[in-house]
Amino acid sequence: MTKQEISTFCVDQLAEILRIPKEQVDVNAKFARLGLDSAMTVYLLMELEEKLDLELSPETFYDHPTVDALSAYLAQKVVTGPQPAGAR
């Protein structure tokens, strides 16, 4: 998937999770600023893992705290494939 496709998927999921219109999801706002709590973060993480066939950790959201940053990171991860455990 491309960065744009991942970003669109994230926006769709966030709008559903937060029960807001997609247009209100700012891709440059931090997840916490959007109103995402830890339980919602885990739900989004699970949806992304399933969609992208990747294993992610909650730290991924802290290291890449916006939809734009997360999408760029995940698009690169999809291209390079999963890394061995412990590698960053």
Residue pairs with C-beta under 8 A, 6 or more apart in sequence:
1 9
1 51
1 52
1 74
1 75
1 78
2 75
3 71
3 72
3 74
3 75
4 71
6 48
6 52
6 70
6 71
6 74
6 75
6 78
7 27
7 67
7 68
7 71
9 48
9 51
10 27
10 44
10 48
10 67
10 70
10 71
11 22
11 25
11 27
11 67
12 22
13 44
13 47
13 48
14 20
14 25
14 34
14 36
14 44
14 67
15 21
15 22
15 24
15 25
17 36
17 40
17 43
17 44
18 25
18 34
18 35
18 36
18 40
25 34
25 67
26 34
26 67
27 66
27 67
27 68
27 71
28 66
28 67
28 68
29 66
29 67
30 65
30 66
31 41
31 61
31 65
31 66
31 67
32 65
36 44
38 58
41 58
41 61
42 58
44 61
45 56
45 57
45 58
45 60
45 61
48 54
48 56
48 74
49 55
49 56
52 74
52 77
52 78
54 74
54 77
54 78
54 82
55 82
60 70
60 73
61 70
63 73
64 70
64 72
64 73
